[in-house]
Amino acid sequence: MTQGNQTKITDELYAYALAHNPPLDAVQRELVETTYAELPTHAGMQSAQEQGPLLAFLVRLTGARHIVEVGTFTGFSALSMAQALPADGVLIACDISEEWTAYGQEAWKKAGVADRIDLRIAPALDTLRAMPAEPHIDLAYLDADKDGYIAYWEELVPRMRPGGLVVTDNVLFHGGVTDPLATGNTAAIRGFNDHVGADSRMDSVLLTVADGLTLSRKK
Ligand SMILES: C[S@@+](CC[C@H](N)C(=O)[O-])C[C@H]1O[C@@H](n2cnc3c(N)ncnc32)[C@H](O)[C@@H]1O
């Protein structure tokens, strides 16, 4: 198979793309910088910088009012999405770390969106299972432990309203997903990608954005 017109992203091209995206605002920039300065060994978990404006764009595009995020870390993706919500919108943020999400809580307050974010500190599967079973979620962002992705997907999909969007991060898993002998998180993502591709309840496209992002729309 040929590569078609796929463009290889050099550092220069990446900087050019960022320069032609909406810039991060002061609170977003401070949160990204604080995460790298204070949690250097974990900061790579943060969604890529271009994903903030992209997630905000998707929130506005779908007119989402009810968002669920699985995997919040220091709160960059939650901040970006909450800022794009209408004032009466709600984002339920699922994580198990009080330490990491405390950075987010501070940033959400500074940005004036803390009242739109309902942080639930518990295993995300418990939080999802406790949610109403009927379709009510407009947009979900899946970005937590990779071996939980299929279970999270199975809890989210029935709860998505028709036309609702599930956005899943890290679906290329640092490029490892082409290895049929992969183990651990890479194997989990390979299994997840196959699972999503075979799910007739959703229309899905796998995009080569950042570490790979799948957009799935509920039929
Ligand atoms: C990749 S990071 C999320 C990054 C975040 N979306 C951002 O943009 O900064 C993954 C997060 O999933 C959380 N996590 C791991 N296992 C979890 C579980 N079982 N339930 C809920 N959260 C979990 C971790 O604590 C971590 O904060």
The ligand as an SDF file (V2000), in Angstrom:
LIG
                    3D

 27 29  0  0  0  0  0  0  0  0999 V2000
   -2.8580    9.8920   30.0130 C   0  0  0  0  0  0  0  0  0  0  0  0
   -3.3060   10.5010   31.5780 S   0  0  0  0  0  0  0  0  0  0  0  0
   -4.6400   11.6040   31.1970 C   0  0  0  0  0  0  0  0  0  0  0  0
   -4.1680   12.8760   30.5560 C   0  0  0  0  0  0  0  0  0  0  0  0
   -5.1920   13.9790   30.5240 C   0  0  0  0  0  0  0  0  0  0  0  0
   -6.2920   13.6440   29.6680 N   0  0  0  0  0  0  0  0  0  0  0  0
   -4.5530   15.2900   30.0740 C   0  0  0  0  0  0  0  0  0  0  0  0
   -4.8130   15.7700   28.9920 O   0  0  0  0  0  0  0  0  0  0  0  0
   -3.7280   15.8080   30.8260 O   0  0  0  0  0  0  0  0  0  0  0  0
   -4.1060    9.0950   32.2820 C   0  0  0  0  0  0  0  0  0  0  0  0
   -4.7850    9.3100   33.6280 C   0  0  0  0  0  0  0  0  0  0  0  0
   -5.5810    8.1440   33.8650 O   0  0  0  0  0  0  0  0  0  0  0  0
   -5.6390    7.9570   35.2610 C   0  0  0  0  0  0  0  0  0  0  0  0
   -6.0420    6.5740   35.5510 N   0  0  0  0  0  0  0  0  0  0  0  0
   -5.2980    5.4420   35.4900 C   0  0  0  0  0  0  0  0  0  0  0  0
   -6.0310    4.3760   35.8420 N   0  0  0  0  0  0  0  0  0  0  0  0
   -7.2790    4.8440   36.1290 C   0  0  0  0  0  0  0  0  0  0  0  0
   -8.4850    4.2370   36.5570 C   0  0  0  0  0  0  0  0  0  0  0  0
   -8.5670    2.9180   36.7550 N   0  0  0  0  0  0  0  0  0  0  0  0
   -9.5520    5.0190   36.7590 N   0  0  0  0  0  0  0  0  0  0  0  0
   -9.4870    6.3670   36.5570 C   0  0  0  0  0  0  0  0  0  0  0  0
   -8.3710    6.9930   36.1410 N   0  0  0  0  0  0  0  0  0  0  0  0
   -7.2830    6.2400   35.9390 C   0  0  0  0  0  0  0  0  0  0  0  0
   -4.2450    8.3000   35.7550 C   0  0  0  0  0  0  0  0  0  0  0  0
   -4.2640    8.6360   37.1300 O   0  0  0  0  0  0  0  0  0  0  0  0
   -3.8570    9.4590   34.8250 C   0  0  0  0  0  0  0  0  0  0  0  0
   -4.0820   10.6870   35.4680 O   0  0  0  0  0  0  0  0  0  0  0  0
  1  2  1  0
  2  3  1  0
  2 10  1  0
  3  4  1  0
  4  5  1  0
  5  6  1  0
  5  7  1  0
  7  8  2  0
  7  9  1  0
 10 11  1  0
 11 12  1  0
 11 26  1  0
 12 13  1  0
 13 14  1  0
 13 24  1  0
 14 15  1  0
 14 23  1  0
 15 16  2  0
 16 17  1  0
 17 18  1  0
 17 23  2  0
 18 19  1  0
 18 20  2  0
 20 21  1  0
 21 22  2  0
 22 23  1  0
 24 25  1  0
 24 26  1  0
 26 27  1  0
M  CHG  2   2   1   9  -1
M  END
$$$$
